[in-house]
């Protein structure tokens, strides 16, 4: 449940009461450089760290953490570090189900997980969504809806987007669904954020406008 928690340092600023952020980077090297201090601070504070990555990326992420001096073996053994693949988290049975994902993140939230850690720092690498257009359409709507979960918990959730893999329209929509944003390596309150109910109304109206008379989408 939401409680008063100390601010979290991240990307040259702080995550205060609102902690759902989209972070736009030009490649993995830039992303890791900005995210590493946030992760190191989490390990030092005793927070749980959860990474959601593409299949096959786990070893590379572990190597980078070990190179930075983090004892990943101990952290995984005591439950402080957890990796999940996007297949496990987002694309179970090969499809993206928004309602199921809301349940998954509700369970991952520190107030419900029963893990013994004060809160979770969740880093979601979103490259998987760029592979299929329908994933992006569903993800845009989901990113707005999941704010209801994170507004009720203290966990810090960073959704990482590689600018080279997503089109301009998608980047704009993702900006409008996250109350906090990282651009140029700096965290700031997002001036483009829309309340979820307003954004969802706009998206659904937009989709109706793209329908042909026979009910198919243009």
C-alpha positions in Angstrom: 0.0 0.0 0.0 1.1 3.6 -0.6 3.0 5.1 2.3 5.3 8.0 2.9 8.7 7.0 1.5 12.0 8.8 1.1 12.7 10.2 -2.4 14.8 8.1 -4.7 17.8 9.6 -6.5 17.7 8.9 -10.3 19.1 10.5 -13.4 20.2 13.8 -11.9 16.9 14.4 -9.9 14.6 12.5 -7.6 11.6 10.3 -7.8 9.2 11.6 -5.2 5.6 10.5 -4.7 5.2 9.7 -8.4 7.5 6.9 -9.6 6.4 5.6 -13.0 8.9 6.9 -15.5 9.6 6.4 -19.2 13.3 6.7 -20.1 14.4 7.3 -23.6 18.0 6.4 -24.6 20.1 6.1 -27.7 21.4 2.6 -27.2 22.1 0.2 -24.3 25.4 1.9 -23.3 23.7 5.2 -22.5 20.8 3.4 -20.7 23.2 1.5 -18.5 25.2 4.5 -17.7 22.1 6.4 -16.4 20.5 3.4 -14.7 23.6 2.0 -12.9 23.7 4.5 -10.0 19.9 4.0 -9.5 20.5 0.2 -9.3 23.6 0.5 -7.1 21.7 2.8 -4.7 18.8 0.2 -4.6 21.1 -2.6 -3.6 22.7 -0.4 -0.9 19.3 0.6 0.5 18.1 -3.0 0.6 15.5 -2.6 -2.1 14.5 -5.4 -4.5 15.6 -5.0 -8.1 13.6 -6.6 -10.9 14.7 -6.5 -14.5 12.5 -7.5 -17.4 14.6 -8.2 -20.4 14.5 -9.9 -23.8 15.3 -13.6 -23.9 19.0 -14.1 -24.2 19.8 -10.7 -22.6 20.0 -11.9 -19.0 23.7 -13.0 -19.2 24.7 -9.6 -20.7 22.9 -7.7 -18.0 24.4 -9.8 -15.3 27.9 -9.3 -16.7 27.4 -5.5 -16.7 26.2 -5.6 -13.1 29.2 -7.8 -12.0 31.6 -5.6 -13.9 30.2 -2.6 -11.9 31.1 -4.5 -8.7 27.6 -5.8 -7.8 27.6 -9.3 -6.3 24.8 -10.6 -8.5 25.1 -14.3 -7.3 24.5 -13.2 -3.7 21.7 -10.8 -4.7 19.9 -13.5 -6.7 20.3 -16.1 -4.0 18.8 -13.8 -1.3 16.0 -12.7 -3.7 17.1 -9.1 -3.9 17.8 -9.4 -7.7 15.3 -11.0 -10.0 15.3 -11.3 -13.8 12.2 -12.0 -15.9 12.0 -12.3 -19.6 9.5 -10.3 -21.6 8.0 -13.6 -22.7 7.3 -14.5 -19.1 6.1 -11.1 -18.1 4.4 -9.6 -21.2 3.9 -12.3 -23.9 2.8 -15.4 -22.2 1.2 -17.8 -24.7 2.6 -15.4 -27.4 0.1 -12.7 -26.8 -0.1 -9.5 -24.8 -3.0 -9.5 -22.4 -3.5 -6.1 -20.7 -5.7 -7.4 -17.9 -3.2 -10.2 -17.1 -0.3 -7.8 -17.0 -2.1 -5.5 -14.6 -2.4 -8.5 -12.3 1.3 -9.4 -12.8 2.4 -5.9 -11.8 0.0 -5.8 -8.9 1.6 -9.0 -7.6 5.1 -7.6 -8.1 4.3 -4.4 -6.2 6.2 -4.4 -2.9 3.0 -4.0 -0.9 1.7 -7.3 -2.1 4.8 -9.4 -2.9 5.6 -10.3 0.7 9.3 -10.4 -0.2 10.5 -8.6 2.9 12.1 -5.8 0.9 11.0 -2.2 1.5 10.2 -1.6 -2.1 11.0 -2.7 -5.6 13.0 -0.9 -8.3 11.6 -2.4 -11.6 13.4 -1.8 -14.8 11.4 -2.8 -17.9 13.3 -3.0 -21.2 10.6 -2.5 -23.9 12.4 -3.5 -27.1 10.1 -6.5 -27.5 7.1 -4.2 -28.3 8.8 -2.8 -31.4 8.6 -6.1 -33.2 4.8 -6.3 -33.8 2.6 -3.3 -34.3 -0.3 -4.8 -32.4 1.9 -5.0 -29.4 2.6 -1.3 -29.5 -1.1 -0.5 -29.8 -1.9 -2.6 -26.7 1.1 -1.4 -24.8 0.2 2.3 -25.3 -3.2 1.6 -23.7 -1.6 -0.6 -21.0 1.0 2.1 -20.0 -1.9 4.4 -19.2 -3.9 1.8 -17.3 -1.0 0.6 -15.1 -0.7 4.0 -13.5 -3.5 3.0 -11.3 -1.2 0.3 -9.9 1.8 2.5 -9.4 -0.1 5.4 -7.9 -1.0 3.1 -5.0 2.5 1.8 -4.3 5.9 3.2 -3.6 7.8 1.1 -6.1 10.0 2.9 -8.7 9.2 1.6 -12.2 11.4 2.7 -15.2 10.2 1.8 -18.7 13.3 1.9 -21.0 12.8 2.8 -24.7 15.5 2.8 -27.3 14.8 5.7 -29.6 16.2 3.9 -32.6 13.6 1.2 -32.3 10.3 3.2 -32.0 8.6 5.6 -34.3 7.8 9.2 -33.4 4.1 8.6 -32.8 4.9 5.8 -30.3 7.4 7.9 -28.5 4.8 10.7 -28.2 2.2 8.3 -26.8 4.6 6.8 -24.3 5.5 10.3 -23.1 1.9 11.0 -22.5 1.3 7.9 -20.4 4.2 8.4 -17.9 4.1 11.1 -15.2 7.9 11.2 -15.1 10.3 11.2 -18.0 14.0 10.9 -18.7 15.4 12.7 -21.8 19.0 13.4 -22.4 19.8 11.5 -19.2 17.9 13.8 -16.9 14.8 13.0 -15.0 12.0 15.5 -14.9 8.3 15.8 -14.3 6.6 15.1 -17.6 4.8 18.2 -19.0 3.1 16.0 -21.6 1.5 13.5 -19.2 -2.2 13.1 -19.5 -4.5 11.6 -16.8 -5.1 8.0 -17.7 -8.8 8.4 -18.2 -8.3 11.3 -20.6 -5.6 9.5 -22.6 -7.6 6.3 -22.9 -10.6 8.2 -24.1 -8.5 9.9 -26.8 -6.9 6.6 -27.9 -10.2 4.8 -28.2 -11.7 7.7 -30.2 -8.6 7.6 -32.4 -9.1 3.9 -33.1 -12.8 4.3 -33.9 -11.7 7.0 -36.4 -9.4 4.4 -38.1 -12.1 1.8 -38.5 -13.5 1.1 -42.0 -17.3 0.5 -42.5 -16.8 -3.3 -42.2 -15.2 -2.9 -38.7 -11.6 -3.5 -39.7 -8.8 -1.2 -38.7 -7.0 0.8 -41.3 
